[in-house]
């Protein structure tokens, strides 16, 4: 074979080795496009992740708004409970003052009227307690149950105090007075149960602490 021909053959063979070393098959025109066809975008380079970000933000905003709504409802319900406790405390103070006057046989008709007014107030408070909405408060159902029990027992006690006071100076051995004291003891036990649940809630919502004698 002439020298020129040998040189040309050698050049072709060398070129073939170079192409195969780079992963390109000279017999396959499409092989040069393989790397481009199989390439994949790096994470974060496509627009898919960015497209979901607004949805995630919207969900988070909705959750925050829901939490705020629940918190506002709980605060409003706690304030309603506290307002009722304040009214109950005022009725108890008036009642105790009048009962003391009757017990000392130094009472007049004003003391009996004061006990009657306290009894009416206690009935109204009991009705308010039964109508309270407490679903947004932690342990609201048990809290309400204890409060209703306390006010119901207090109302029954007040009724007996009134019956006793209307007898005039009946003394400390009167059966109505005995019933009044028995219901008062039941009310005290329910008040302690209520306060064991209420104290932390009052602190959480910035409301005043209450004692058994305040109810």
C-alpha positions as CSV (number, residue, x, y, z in Angstrom):
1,X,0.0,0.0,0.0
2,X,1.4,3.4,-0.8
3,X,2.7,5.5,2.1
4,X,0.0,8.2,1.6
5,X,-2.8,5.7,1.8
6,X,-1.3,4.1,5.0
7,X,-1.2,7.6,6.6
8,X,-4.8,8.3,5.8
9,X,-6.0,5.0,7.3
10,X,-4.0,5.7,10.5
11,X,-5.7,9.1,10.8
12,X,-9.2,7.6,10.5
13,X,-8.5,5.0,13.1
14,X,-7.1,7.6,15.6
15,X,-10.1,9.8,15.1
16,X,-12.4,6.8,15.9
17,X,-10.6,6.1,19.2
18,X,-10.9,9.7,20.2
19,X,-14.7,9.8,19.5
20,X,-15.3,6.5,21.4
21,X,-13.3,7.8,24.3
22,X,-15.7,10.8,24.6
23,X,-18.8,8.5,24.4
24,X,-19.7,9.4,20.9
25,X,-20.3,6.8,18.3
26,X,-19.3,8.1,14.9
27,X,-21.8,5.7,13.3
28,X,-24.7,7.2,15.3
29,X,-25.4,10.8,14.5
30,X,-27.8,11.1,17.4
31,X,-25.2,10.0,20.0
32,X,-23.9,13.6,20.3
33,X,-27.3,14.6,21.6
34,X,-27.4,12.0,24.4
35,X,-26.0,14.1,27.2
36,X,-28.4,16.9,26.4
37,X,-31.4,14.6,26.2
38,X,-30.7,12.9,29.6
39,X,-29.8,16.0,31.5
40,X,-32.1,16.9,34.4
41,X,-32.4,20.2,36.2
42,X,-30.9,20.4,39.7
43,X,-33.4,20.7,42.6
44,X,-34.6,24.2,42.9
45,X,-33.9,25.1,39.3
46,X,-37.4,24.3,38.0
47,X,-40.5,26.4,38.7
48,X,-42.4,23.6,40.4
49,X,-41.3,24.3,44.0
50,X,-41.9,28.0,43.7
51,X,-45.4,27.3,42.4
52,X,-46.3,25.4,45.7
53,X,-44.8,28.0,48.0
54,X,-47.8,30.4,47.9
55,X,-50.2,27.6,48.7
56,X,-48.1,26.7,51.8
57,X,-48.0,30.3,52.9
58,X,-51.8,30.5,52.5
59,X,-52.3,27.4,54.6
60,X,-50.1,28.8,57.4
61,X,-51.9,32.1,57.3
62,X,-55.2,30.3,57.6
63,X,-54.0,28.3,60.6
64,X,-52.8,31.5,62.3
65,X,-56.2,33.2,61.7
66,X,-58.0,30.1,63.1
67,X,-55.9,30.1,66.2
68,X,-56.5,33.8,66.7
69,X,-60.3,33.4,66.3
70,X,-60.3,30.5,68.8
71,X,-58.2,32.6,71.3
72,X,-60.6,35.5,70.9
73,X,-63.6,33.3,71.6
74,X,-62.0,31.8,74.7
75,X,-61.1,35.2,76.0
76,X,-64.7,36.4,75.6
77,X,-66.1,33.3,77.3
78,X,-63.7,33.7,80.2
79,X,-64.8,37.3,80.7
80,X,-68.4,36.2,80.7
81,X,-67.6,33.7,83.5
82,X,-65.7,36.3,85.4
83,X,-68.6,38.8,85.2
84,X,-70.9,36.2,86.6
85,X,-68.5,35.5,89.5
86,X,-68.5,39.2,90.3
87,X,-72.3,39.3,90.5
88,X,-72.3,36.2,92.7
89,X,-69.8,37.7,95.1
90,X,-71.9,40.8,95.5
91,X,-75.1,38.8,96.3
92,X,-73.2,36.7,98.8
93,X,-71.9,39.8,100.7
94,X,-75.4,41.2,100.9
95,X,-76.8,37.9,102.1
96,X,-74.2,37.3,104.8
97,X,-74.8,40.8,106.2
98,X,-78.5,40.3,106.5
99,X,-78.2,36.8,107.9
100,X,-75.9,38.1,110.6
101,X,-78.5,40.7,111.5
102,X,-81.3,38.1,111.8
103,X,-79.1,35.8,113.8
104,X,-78.5,38.5,116.4
105,X,-82.3,39.2,116.6
106,X,-81.5,42.8,115.7
107,X,-82.9,42.6,112.2
108,X,-85.8,44.5,110.8
109,X,-87.8,44.2,107.6
110,X,-84.8,45.5,105.6
111,X,-82.8,42.4,106.5
112,X,-85.5,40.1,105.3
113,X,-85.9,42.2,102.1
114,X,-82.1,42.0,101.6
115,X,-82.2,38.2,101.8
116,X,-85.1,38.0,99.4
117,X,-83.2,40.2,96.9
118,X,-80.1,38.1,97.2
119,X,-82.2,35.0,96.6
120,X,-83.7,36.5,93.4
121,X,-80.2,37.5,92.3
122,X,-78.9,34.0,92.9
123,X,-81.6,32.5,90.8
124,X,-80.7,34.8,87.9
125,X,-77.1,33.9,88.3
126,X,-77.9,30.2,88.2
127,X,-79.8,30.8,84.9
128,X,-76.9,32.7,83.5
129,X,-74.5,29.9,84.4
130,X,-76.6,27.3,82.7
131,X,-76.6,29.4,79.5
132,X,-72.9,30.1,79.5
133,X,-70.9,29.2,76.3
134,X,-67.6,27.5,77.4
135,X,-66.7,25.4,74.4
136,X,-63.6,27.4,73.6
137,X,-62.2,27.1,77.2
138,X,-59.9,24.3,78.3
139,X,-62.0,22.0,80.4
140,X,-65.0,24.3,79.8
141,X,-67.7,21.6,80.3
142,X,-66.4,20.5,83.7
143,X,-65.8,24.1,84.7
144,X,-69.4,25.0,83.9
145,X,-70.8,22.0,85.7
146,X,-69.0,22.9,88.9
147,X,-70.2,26.5,88.7
148,X,-73.8,25.4,88.1
149,X,-73.6,23.0,91.0
150,X,-72.2,25.8,93.3
151,X,-74.9,28.3,92.3
152,X,-77.7,25.8,92.5
153,X,-76.7,24.8,96.1
154,X,-76.3,28.5,97.0
155,X,-79.8,29.3,95.7
156,X,-81.3,26.4,97.7
157,X,-79.4,27.7,100.8
158,X,-80.7,31.3,100.2
159,X,-84.3,30.0,100.0
160,X,-84.0,28.4,103.4
161,X,-82.3,31.4,104.8
162,X,-85.2,33.5,103.6
163,X,-87.8,31.1,105.1
164,X,-85.8,31.2,108.4
165,X,-85.6,35.0,108.4
166,X,-89.3,35.5,107.9
167,X,-89.9,33.7,111.2
168,X,-88.3,36.6,113.0
169,X,-85.8,35.7,115.8
170,X,-86.1,31.9,115.3
171,X,-82.7,31.2,116.7
172,X,-79.9,28.8,115.6
173,X,-81.9,25.5,116.0
174,X,-84.5,26.2,113.4
175,X,-84.8,23.5,110.7
176,X,-84.8,26.0,107.9
177,X,-81.5,27.4,109.2
178,X,-80.1,23.8,109.4
179,X,-81.1,23.2,105.7
180,X,-79.6,26.5,104.7
181,X,-76.3,25.6,106.3
182,X,-76.3,22.2,104.7
183,X,-76.8,23.6,101.2
184,X,-74.2,26.2,101.9
185,X,-71.7,23.5,102.7
186,X,-72.5,21.8,99.4
187,X,-72.0,25.1,97.6
188,X,-68.6,25.6,99.2
189,X,-67.4,22.2,98.0
190,X,-68.6,22.9,94.5
191,X,-66.9,26.3,94.6
192,X,-63.6,24.7,95.5
193,X,-63.9,22.3,92.6
194,X,-64.7,25.2,90.3
195,X,-61.8,27.4,91.5
196,X,-59.3,24.5,91.1
197,X,-60.2,24.7,87.3
198,X,-60.8,28.4,87.0
199,X,-57.6,29.9,88.7
200,X,-55.3,29.0,85.8
201,X,-57.7,30.2,83.2
202,X,-58.2,33.5,85.0
203,X,-54.4,34.0,85.0
204,X,-54.1,33.1,81.3
205,X,-56.7,35.7,80.3
206,X,-55.6,38.4,82.7
207,X,-58.7,38.1,84.9
208,X,-58.7,38.6,88.7
209,X,-58.1,35.6,91.0
210,X,-61.1,34.6,93.0
211,X,-61.5,33.0,96.5
212,X,-64.3,30.8,97.7
213,X,-65.6,33.7,99.7
214,X,-65.8,35.8,96.5
215,X,-68.5,33.6,95.0
